[in-house]
């Protein structure tokens, strides 16, 4: 009785573990924004950048440094150090660092927006490609069934000497190859599902199943133009917007150089992202002002070059997406015709075989493989159209990419929790 109870419990746990959680494509974006590990980590970085603004502002208030006060009776020059404690708001560079922190915060928000958009696109494309591999798997199984049917027919003919034994062995080898292909593709689909679960922040011990999507009728789609999307792609690109904030913050660095003789800021620039940590600033009077200003000007040119290069990359990618999309529409008739011919040829050969006509087995196998190749090509074609449409949405921040980043807002409002 005791062993029976243990077996029953193990069986129940096994059923629970094997239960699959069905995921839809619409759920991917929401889940990635809320649970993706990279997105969550960078949301915390945005929270830190926001807190840096508060830190910089509070550094303008008077504070007590006991050791500076203790030094005062012994060294009158230490009174200058007390300015940073009793009246830090008198140090101009402290004010400049507050303004810099605000701009760095806005730049990091743009970086975060680009990050979660890329994570969402990666997860959605992986979801779509996994569905495509599942369709490939089903086509492989169908081909294996057709080959198994052909082997049964050839076995009967081989008994009566109508077909050489080596033909039968060749077909059996092909069936075993298909069995191995099915096993390998099964493993690939399983790995892809685990990867989707990771991107969505789902524990790996949970099994997931993907809900299928409706593939588009490519022949009914309309061609698109580059000019329709380019302005929206550039205006909405966080990769470009971040450079605008960084470039704006550079002017405060130049002001810091001018007022460095009144003391350096007590707020570390590294807290705001370390964007200009490599630029030298003198602390106090000296002869390095000119060099600091020239280096800051050069840094501005670098930012402009990076921004321009990013624009060109966005335009190049958009050109490729538009050309690919139009190419799919313009050539879909070839794919449909290829599939129709391969299907008609297979049905004709199979009908002749059923009617008892003497059809060489290798000719039948060729018709099966031609139908499989045409089916794979057509299915892949439609999925590539879906992938291209998804990448276009990412480029112009449409659909799931236009929605508010709710997780970031909650992190900022709840204090990083």
Beta strands, then each sheet from edge to edge (+ up, - down):
strand 1: 20-23
strand 2: 207-210
sheet 1: 1+ 2+
end
